[in-house]
């Protein structure tokens, strides 16, 4: 997906990489899941701070890369839930 490649290019500077999971066996086959694994909680916090700060800055510059990402993400659908998991 183009948006994933573009986001991952931006995220390289922050150690952030995302993937999209599309269910093929699930009661909800219409949803896709944006997954962004982090090395640990501290790394997630740093990544989240970078994204949040970029969105704050995007409010001042509607043509910034993060503002464009958020607009594209918003066009893709609704964020109906957020989950966190530890993976062993």
C-alpha positions as CSV (number, residue, x, y, z in Angstrom):
1,X,0.0,0.0,0.0
2,X,1.4,3.4,-1.0
3,X,0.4,5.1,2.3
4,X,2.2,2.5,4.3
5,X,5.4,2.9,2.2
6,X,5.2,6.7,2.5
7,X,4.5,6.5,6.3
8,X,7.4,4.1,6.8
9,X,9.7,6.5,5.0
10,X,8.7,9.3,7.3
11,X,8.9,6.9,10.3
12,X,12.5,5.8,9.6
13,X,13.8,8.9,11.3
14,X,11.9,7.9,14.5
15,X,12.5,4.1,14.4
16,X,8.9,3.6,13.6
17,X,7.6,1.1,11.0
18,X,4.0,0.0,10.3
19,X,2.3,-2.8,8.6
20,X,-1.3,-3.4,7.6
21,X,-3.1,-6.6,8.7
22,X,-6.1,-7.7,6.6
23,X,-8.2,-10.4,8.2
24,X,-9.2,-13.4,6.1
25,X,-10.8,-15.3,9.0
26,X,-12.7,-13.0,11.3
27,X,-16.3,-12.0,12.2
28,X,-15.3,-8.6,10.7
29,X,-13.7,-8.9,7.3
30,X,-14.2,-5.2,6.4
31,X,-11.7,-3.8,8.8
32,X,-7.9,-3.5,8.3
33,X,-5.5,-3.0,11.2
34,X,-2.6,-0.6,11.3
35,X,0.1,-2.3,13.3
36,X,3.2,-0.5,14.6
37,X,5.4,-2.7,16.7
38,X,7.8,-1.1,19.1
39,X,10.9,-2.5,20.8
40,X,9.5,-1.6,24.2
41,X,7.2,0.8,26.0
42,X,9.8,3.5,26.1
43,X,10.3,3.2,22.4
44,X,6.6,3.4,21.8
45,X,6.3,6.5,23.9
46,X,9.1,8.2,21.9
47,X,7.5,7.2,18.6
48,X,4.0,8.4,19.8
49,X,5.5,11.7,21.0
50,X,7.1,12.2,17.5
51,X,3.8,11.5,15.7
52,X,1.8,13.7,18.2
53,X,4.3,16.5,17.9
54,X,4.3,16.3,14.1
55,X,0.5,16.5,14.2
56,X,0.6,19.6,16.4
57,X,3.1,21.2,14.0
58,X,0.9,20.2,11.1
59,X,-1.9,22.4,12.5
60,X,0.4,25.3,11.7
61,X,1.4,24.0,8.3
62,X,-1.5,22.2,6.5
63,X,0.9,21.2,3.7
64,X,3.4,19.5,5.9
65,X,4.1,15.8,5.4
66,X,2.5,14.7,8.7
67,X,-0.6,16.8,7.9
68,X,-0.9,15.1,4.5
69,X,-0.5,11.7,6.1
70,X,-3.2,12.3,8.6
71,X,-5.5,13.6,5.9
72,X,-4.8,10.4,3.8
73,X,-5.3,8.2,6.9
74,X,-8.6,9.9,7.7
75,X,-9.8,9.3,4.1
76,X,-9.2,5.6,4.5
77,X,-11.9,5.1,7.2
78,X,-12.7,5.5,10.8
79,X,-10.5,4.7,13.8
80,X,-13.0,2.8,15.9
81,X,-10.7,1.3,18.5
82,X,-7.1,1.2,19.7
83,X,-5.4,-1.7,21.3
84,X,-2.0,-2.5,22.7
85,X,-0.4,-5.9,23.1
86,X,2.8,-7.4,24.5
87,X,4.2,-10.0,22.1
88,X,6.4,-12.8,23.3
